Amino acid sequence: MAIQVRPATVFDDIRTMVGPKKPTSNVCWCLGYRIPGTENRGLRGVARGERVRELLSAGPPGVLAYDSGEVVGWAAVHPRADTSFATNRKIPHVDEKDVWSVWCIRVRPGFRGRGISHALLDGAVRFARESGAPAIEGYPVDNRGARVDLTMAYVGTRALFERAGFVHAADTTSVLNGFPRVLMRRDLS
């Protein structure tokens, strides 16, 4: 069966992709860019998952990939104005459009190497377009083909974004895992 990507509307599926195995553990829950830094640093354990549940009640916080009904991937995508990218000093604004940002792409171990990250990025673009976004941005590393540590690969690579029709729109002063991050953009109008 082909990979299906759809808006993330099921909390348990989101938890499978970004939550901890032990509910009281402190893991990202993909909140780092989604909520203010002070709030993010203050949330601990179960409160992190509850905050994701609150965000979900206002609409899907991203998209999920499914293989035969099993959740296998996640991409965080939302209007930039509702993320820390709205005020991030290292990631520039190209213009004043109400663009969307995609900042995290994760594929479950055991499912990597099957093109799921490509399907997730395509699904994020589709979700943003259907939600009325005029453009979508990502902030991947420009690794020029070098290996990126899996724990830092969540932002994607420039090549991944280029294959999805994004173009280089600006350089940034952000560096991740020793690689510069670039602002990649795709017009949706």
C-alpha positions in Angstrom: 0.0 0.0 0.0 1.2 3.5 -0.7 2.2 5.9 2.0 -0.8 8.2 2.9 -0.2 11.6 4.5 -2.9 13.5 6.2 -3.4 16.3 8.8 -2.5 15.2 12.3 -5.9 14.9 14.1 -5.3 11.9 16.3 -3.4 12.6 19.5 -2.2 9.0 20.0 -0.7 9.0 16.6 1.1 12.3 17.2 2.3 10.8 20.5 3.7 7.8 18.7 5.9 10.1 16.6 7.0 12.8 19.0 6.1 11.7 22.5 8.2 9.7 25.0 7.9 5.9 25.6 7.5 6.8 29.3 4.9 9.5 29.8 6.8 11.4 32.5 10.0 11.7 30.4 11.0 15.1 29.1 11.1 15.0 25.3 10.6 17.6 22.7 7.0 16.8 21.6 7.9 19.1 18.7 7.1 22.1 20.8 10.6 23.8 20.5 9.6 26.1 17.7 5.8 26.0 18.2 5.5 27.8 21.6 7.5 30.6 23.3 10.9 29.5 24.6 10.1 30.3 28.3 7.0 28.2 28.1 8.8 25.4 26.4 11.6 25.3 29.0 9.0 25.3 31.8 7.0 22.4 30.7 7.9 19.0 32.1 6.8 15.4 31.7 3.1 14.9 31.1 2.5 18.7 30.8 4.3 18.6 27.5 1.9 16.1 26.0 -1.1 18.0 27.4 0.2 21.2 25.7 0.2 19.3 22.4 -3.3 18.1 23.1 -4.3 21.8 23.6 -2.7 22.8 20.3 -4.5 19.9 18.6 -7.8 21.2 19.9 -7.2 24.3 17.8 -6.4 22.3 14.6 -3.8 19.9 13.3 -0.3 20.8 14.4 1.2 19.0 11.4 0.8 16.0 9.2 1.3 12.3 9.7 2.3 9.6 7.3 0.7 6.1 7.4 1.7 2.8 5.9 -1.2 0.3 5.9 -2.8 2.3 8.8 0.3 2.4 10.9 1.7 5.8 11.7 5.3 6.0 10.3 6.1 9.7 10.0 5.5 13.2 11.2 6.0 16.7 9.8 5.3 19.8 11.9 3.7 22.5 9.8 1.9 25.7 10.8 1.6 29.4 10.1 4.9 31.0 10.8 3.2 33.8 12.8 2.2 31.1 15.4 5.8 29.8 15.8 9.1 31.1 17.2 10.2 31.7 13.5 8.0 34.8 13.7 10.6 36.4 15.9 13.7 34.3 15.3 16.7 36.6 14.7 18.7 33.9 12.8 16.0 33.0 10.3 15.2 36.1 8.2 11.8 37.1 6.8 11.8 37.2 3.0 8.7 39.4 2.9 5.5 40.1 4.9 3.4 37.2 3.5 1.6 35.1 6.0 3.7 32.1 5.1 3.6 28.7 6.8 6.7 26.9 8.2 7.6 23.3 8.1 10.4 22.6 10.7 10.4 19.0 11.7 10.3 15.9 9.6 10.6 12.5 11.4 10.4 9.0 10.2 10.1 6.0 12.6 13.1 3.7 12.8 12.4 0.6 10.6 10.6 2.8 8.0 13.5 5.0 6.9 14.9 4.8 3.3 11.4 4.4 1.8 10.8 8.0 0.7 8.5 8.8 3.6 10.3 12.1 4.3 9.5 13.1 0.7 5.8 12.1 1.1 5.7 14.1 4.4 7.1 17.2 2.8 4.6 16.9 -0.1 1.8 16.4 2.5 2.9 19.5 4.4 2.8 21.5 1.2 -0.7 20.2 0.4 -2.0 20.9 3.9 -0.6 24.5 3.9 -2.1 25.1 0.4 -5.5 23.7 1.4 -5.4 25.9 4.5 -4.9 29.0 2.3 -1.1 29.6 2.8 0.4 31.8 0.0 3.8 30.1 0.5 5.5 27.6 2.7 9.1 27.8 4.1 11.5 25.3 5.5 14.9 25.9 7.2 16.9 22.8 6.4 20.7 22.2 6.6 22.8 22.8 3.5 24.9 19.7 4.1 26.1 19.4 0.4 25.7 15.6 0.6 27.6 15.0 3.8 26.0 12.8 6.4 23.8 14.5 9.0 23.5 13.0 12.4 20.0 11.5 12.8 19.2 13.5 15.9 19.8 16.7 14.0 18.3 15.6 10.6 14.8 16.6 11.7 15.1 19.9 9.9 15.6 18.1 6.5 18.3 18.9 3.9 18.4 21.4 1.2 18.3 18.6 -1.4 15.1 17.2 0.1 13.4 20.6 -0.1 14.7 21.2 -3.7 13.2 17.9 -4.8 9.8 19.1 -3.4 9.9 22.2 -5.5 11.3 24.6 -2.9 13.9 27.2 -4.0 16.6 28.9 -2.0 15.2 32.2 -0.8 17.8 33.4 1.8 20.8 32.4 3.8 20.4 32.3 7.6 22.9 32.7 10.5 21.6 29.5 12.0 23.9 26.5 12.1 22.8 22.9 13.1 25.2 20.0 13.5 28.0 22.1 12.0 26.0 22.8 8.8 24.5 26.2 7.8 20.7 26.3 7.6 19.1 27.9 4.6 15.6 29.4 4.0 13.9 27.4 1.3 10.5 28.5 0.0 7.7 27.3 -2.2 5.1 29.6 -3.6 1.6 28.2 -3.3 -0.4 30.8 -5.2 
